[in-house]
Amino acid sequence: MLVPEVAPILLITPYASHLADSCLSQYYYGTHGQQNIFIPEQSCIAQSASHLTESIVTQLFNNAQQLVWLQHQAVDESIKPASFVDEFSTFFTRLSAPVSAPVSPSGDGQTVFSSPHEAKLLYRSQTSALISVDSETALTLDLHLPRFWKASPLPSAPVPFVPVPSDAVDRVKDILATLKFDPEVASIVSNISVPQLRADVRYLTGEHPTSEIISRHSFSKGVLIAADWLKANFEAHGASCTLKPFLSGFAPNVICTYEGSENTTDTVLISAHYDSRGSFGSVRAPGGDDDGSGTTALLGIARVIARKGIKFRKNVQICAFAGEEQGLYGSHYYARELYEKGANLTLMVQADMLGYHADGEPAQLGLPDRIGTPEVTQLIANLSAIYSPELKVGFTPACCSDHQSFHQYGFPATQVFERAGPIADPMYHNSGDLSDRDGYDFEQIKSIAKVQFATLLHAAGYDLPGLD
């Protein structure tokens, strides 16, 4: 007599690092949309009951395909559609429909995969969902999703549940404890050039007449042009760079390193993502704010490093990740590689969307309200108060960018964002995300870039030419 196979159980619980000490850590499938996802044994759920608050338990089904968490982003009421529930329903109906013919590649060389999906909806709330789709569709969900929704793929097997170690947190606390205003640092970070920021972002968006970029979607021709251009520009300003592939079909990560003068493995990392996302059905994806602004800030920092002849004492990495819009793919692969190598990462700061400034509001710096290392977030807030006091600092529920990949692997990490509140950019995930528009604020980009740069200078240490 055949015994029917028991369907697996899905456990969804708000992010909490203390769950690493429970049996649930053996069944961890990552953090997605500020939620911990587990597929545990029933006995483990019962054993961990005292650890769980506001948890949801639901039945999966056997032989599921690729599982993908979908999350509606935290957006301001001023730009939110009247009914994003209906918007999701329309998307899922379209996704589930059988496809009889392949979709042709776009004129930009952007390939849209197509196959009979057999998509299944496994869990649904007003602002999140878990679906099962074939692996090809999972890679290109951003081409079909309503613009305020983002996809986050679950791994095929449990992954390590790695809280940030206490000794790593202590190192950040040590930086905090000795942090004070340094007039030399203030002078250095003020050298970031607004005209150069403008020129760089206009190249990335295709607004500059010499740029051939139409889209920086992760599968487009334009994103490969951008990768080569970024590598060349970082190298021209003293970094050693590599284009690091991570998944077939995706643009590579651009990983740039400044080797420290001291004999140490300590590394400080700042980053952005250079891929972009446009309007549904359009091949145009300029990504001026998301995340041309963060990428341009990195270039602005690199240009000053070269101009001032800065030599860092600890190792520094500047990384431009791809695959963020499809589910943090590029940063996940790189963070996992660093984790498996036992990398000694002092801290990581991701810049994602720095440029939009809502009318009538002051210039702002938003820091993550949940996902990230509180001590790194506090360090950024303190540095902003010291070197960019023009920014009003607060928390944002907008979540999550590439810092989540590093946080998930136990590295101290946080994010810098353009607003202390939900997303308010009306061109978010829109083909109109250009720099030449109302609300796009290069001065705000510079102010936030100064904070990232000051983080490097204080955390990595540095020397200038001609100084002992």
N, C-alpha and C positions, 0 to 999 in steps of 0.2 A: 504494500500500500504506500503510495506517494504522499509525503507530508508537504502541504503547501508551504512555499517559502514565505517567511514573514517579511512584510514590507518595512523598509527602514523608517526611522523616526527623525524628523527635523526639529531641532531646538533653536529658537531665536531669542536672544537675550541682549539687553543693552550692554555696550562695551564695559567690561570690568576686568582689570588685570588680575584680581585675586582669584579668578577662576583657573588660573594656571596651576594653582595648588590643589585642584580637585581632579577627580577621575576624568572630568570632561576634557582636560588638556590632551588626552589621547585621541579625541574625536573632533578636533578643532579644524574647521574648514575656512578659517580666516575671518577678518573683520570687514564688513560690507555695509556702507551707509550707516555707520556708527552702531552697528549691531554685530555681536559675536554670533557666528553660525557654527553649530555642532550637529553631527549626525551620530548620536550615541546609542549605546545599548539601553534598554529600558531600565535595567538595574542601576546604571550609572545616574540616570535622571532621578531615580528615587533616592540614591545615596547623596546626591548633590542638592536636594531640595532646599536645604537651609541657605545655600549660596545664591539661589535664584530669586530675582524679583522682576516683576513685569515681564515674565517670560511667556513665550508662545510655543506650544508643542503641536505639531501637525504631522500627519502620515504622508510619507512619500509613496512612490510606487516602484516596483522592481524594474530593472532595465531602463532607468532614466538615461537620457542623453546628457549633453553638457548642461549643467545647472548654472544659471545666471541670475544674480540678484539685480533688480532694477530699482532705482531710487529717484523719487522726485526731489529735485534740488530745492533748497531753501531760497525762495525768491520773494522779492517785495510785492505787496499787493498791487502796486501800480503797474507791474508788468505781467502779473499772473493771468492766464486765460480764465474765462468765466467758469469753465468746468473741465478741470484736468482729469476727472474720472472718466468722462465721456471720451476725452482725448486718448487716454490709455486704452479704452475698450476698442476704439477704432483701430489703433495700432495693432492690438493683439488679434483682432479679427483678420486684418490684412496679413499679419505674420503667419497665421494658421492656415490661410487659404493655400490649396495646392498650386504649384507653379508649373505651367505646361511648357514654358520656353525659357531659355537662359536670357539673362539681362546682359546687354552689350556693355563693354567698357565705355567709360565716359571719354569725352574729347581730351581730357587732361591725363588720360592713361590710368584713371582711377577705376579699378575693377570692382564690380558689385557682384559678389557671389550669389548664386541662386540655386535652390534645390527644394524638393518636397520637404517641408519642415517637420510635420507632425509635432508642432509646438504644443506644449501642455502648460497650463497655469497651475502651479502647485500651492501657491500662497498669495494672498492679496490683501493689502490694507489700502487706505486712502492714498498713502504716499510711497508705498513700496510693493514689490511683488517678487516672487521667485518663479522662474519659468525653466522648462526643459526644452532645448532646441538642439539641432544637429550642430556639429563643431564648426562647420563653415559659416553658418548663419550667426553663431555666437561671436565670431570675429568682426562681423559687419553690422551688428545691431544698431550702432550709432547712426547708420544711414537710414534707418527706419523709425527710430524712436522719436516721439515728440520732443521738442528742443529742451525742455526743462527736466527730462529724464536722462539718467546715465546708467550704464551697464557695468557690472562688476562680476566677472566670471569666478565660479568656485573651482578650486583645484580638484583633480580627479581622485585624490587621496588625502587623508589628514596631513596637516602641516604642523611644524613645531609651534607651540604657544610660548612665545618668548617675551616676557615683560622686560622693560629696560632694567638692567642690573643696577643695584644700589651703588656700586663703585663708579659706574658711568654717570649716574645722577650726581654723585659727590663731586666729580670733576667739573661739572657745570656749575654746581654750587660754589666751588672754589673761584671760578671766574666771576660769578656774581658778587662774591664777598669782597673782591679786590677792585671791582669796576668803579672807575671814576672818569670824569672828563679829562681828555687829553687834547690839548690844542693842536698838536701835530696831526692826530687822527682827524680832528675836525677840518683841518686844512686839506688833508688828502681827500676825504670823501666829498668835499665841496667841489672838487675838480671834475666831477661827472658832468658831461656836456649835454645840455638840452638839445641844441641843434644836431648833435651827433645821434642822440637817442631818436630824434625825429627821422633823420636820414636812414638809420638802421631799420626802424619799424616799417618805414615806407617801402623798403626793399622786400622785407618779409611778407608784407601784405599784397605786393604787386602794384602799389600806388606809384612807386618810383618808375620813371620811364625806361630805365635800364633793366628793370626786373622782369623776368619771364615767368614768375610764379603766379599761378591762378588759384591754386589750392595748396594747403599744406596738410591735407588729409593723409593719414599714415600710409595709404596705398597709392598715393598720387605721384605723378612725375615731379610736381613742384616741391614736394617735401624732400626729395632727393637733391634737388638743386639747393634747397635751404640747408641741408645737412653739409654738403660740400662747402657752401659759402660760410657757414658758421665755423667749420673746422679751419678753413683758411684764415678767417679773421682772428680766431683765438690764437692760432699758431703765429700769426703776424705780430701778436702782442705778447709773445714770450711763453705761451703754454705749449706743452707737449700733448697732442690730441690723437685720438683714435676714433674711427667710426666702428661701433661695436654692434654687430647684428645680434638679435635675440630670438626672432621668430620669423619663419619664412613668410615673405610678402610684405612685412612691415619695414618702414624706414629704420635705420640704425639709431642707437643712442650715440650722442656726441659726448665723449668723455675726455676732459682736458685736465691736465695735472701740472701743478707747480711744485717741484720737489723742494722740500724744506732744507734749510742749511744745517739743522741739527740731526744727529744720528737717532732718529725716532720713527716709529710707525704711526704716531698720532696724525690724524687727518681731519681736517675741517672741510665740509662739503656744502656748497650752495648750488641751487638748481632751479630749473624751470622746465616746462615742456614746450617743444617747438611745433608739435603737430596741431591741427586745428579741425574745426567742425563748422559746416555751413548750414544753410536752410535745407529742409527736406526737399529732395528732388533737384537741387542745384549743384553744379560742379564747382561753384565759387565758394571757397572757404578761406577768406583772408586772415582771420584770427588776429586782428589788430590788438584787441585787449586780451583775448583768451587764445594763446598766451604769448602773443607777440610782445606784449608789454613786459612780462617777466623775462623773456629771452633777451630782449633789448637791454634790460637792466644788467644782465650778466655781461653783455658786451661792453656796456658803459664802464663797468667795474674793471674788466680786462684792459681796456684802453688806458685807464689811469694807472693800473699796475705797471704797464710798460712805460708810460710817460714819466712816472716818478722813479722808475728803476727799483721797485719794491722787491725785496727778497724775504720770503716768508721763512720763519724758523721751523714751524711744523709744516707738514705736507698739506696742500690745498687742492681740492678738486672742484672744478666748475663743470656741471653736467647739464646738457640739454636732452631731455628724454623724449622719445617717441612713444606712440601707442597709449598715451594717457586717456584720450577720448574714447578708446575702445575698452578701457577698464584697467588703467595703470599698468599695462603690460610691460613697457620698457623699464620703468623704475622697479617693478616687482622682480624682474629677472636680474637686474643689477644689484638690488638689495640682497637678494638670495645669494648671489655670487659672493658678495662681500661677507655675508654671514658664514657661508661655508668655508671661506678662507680665513675666518677669524679676524677680520679687519678691525683695526683700532680706530673707530670713528668717534671723535670727540663730540660732534654734533652735526646736524644737517638742517638746512633751512630751505624750503621750497618757496619760490615766488610764482604765484598763479593769479593773474588778473590784478594789475596794479593801476590801470589807466583810467577807469571810469570814475567820474566825480559828479554825483547827482546835483542838479541845480538847487542852489539855496543851502547846500550842506557844506561844512568845512572839509578840508582835505583830511583824509582818515587813513588809519592802519588797522585792519581787522586781523585778529589772531584767533585760532581755532578754539571753540568752547569745549571740545571734548577730546578729539583724536589728536594726540601729540604729547610731548613731555612737558609738564607744567613748568619745570625749571628753565627749559629752553625758551618757552613762551615768555616767561618773566624776564629773561635776559634780553629778549628782543624788545619788550616793552620798555625796559630801563634804557637800552641803547637809543630807542626812539626819543625818549624824553631828553636825553643828553645831546644827540646830534641832529635830530629832526623834530624839534619842539613844535613846529608848525602843524604836525599831524595830531589829530585827536585819536587816541588809542582806545580800542575796546574789543569785544569778542564778536565773532561771527559764527552763525550756525551753518554757513556754506561749507559743505564737506563732500568729498575729500579729494585732495590732490596727491601728488607723488610722495609727500612726506609720510602718508599712511603706509606705504610699502616698507619704508625704513623703520617706522615705529613698530610695525608688525614683526620685524625681525630683531627687535630689542635694541635699536639704535636711538639715541636721544634726537628727537626731531620735532619740528614745527613748521608752520606755513605763514607767509605774509600775504595779505589780501587787501583789496582796495577800499573796503567798507567795514565799519564796525556794526554789522547787521547783515540781513540777507542780501542776495544778489539783486542789484537794481539796474544793471546795464540792459537797456531795451534791445541791444544787439547781441545779447548772449546767445551763442550757438546759432548765429544768423549770418547770412552772406553779406550783410551790411556792416559787419564788424571791421570797420576801417578806422584809421587814425584821424582822417580829415572829417570830423563831425562834432556836433555839440556834445560837451561832456567829456571828451577825451582830453586828459590833463597830463601833459608831459612834466610839469612841475611836481605833480604828485608822484609820478613814476620816479623822478629823481630823488624825491624825499625818502621814498621807501627803499630805493637802491642804496642810498647813503646808510640806511640801517643795516642792510645786508652786508655792505662793504665794511662797516664798523665792526660787525660780528666777526668777519674774517680777521681783521687787524688785531682785535683784542683776544680772540680765541686761539689764533695761530701764532701770534707774535710776528714781528717784522723788523727789518733793518732797511735804511735808505743808503744810497751810495755815499761814500766818504765819511760815514759815521761808524764809530766803533760799537 
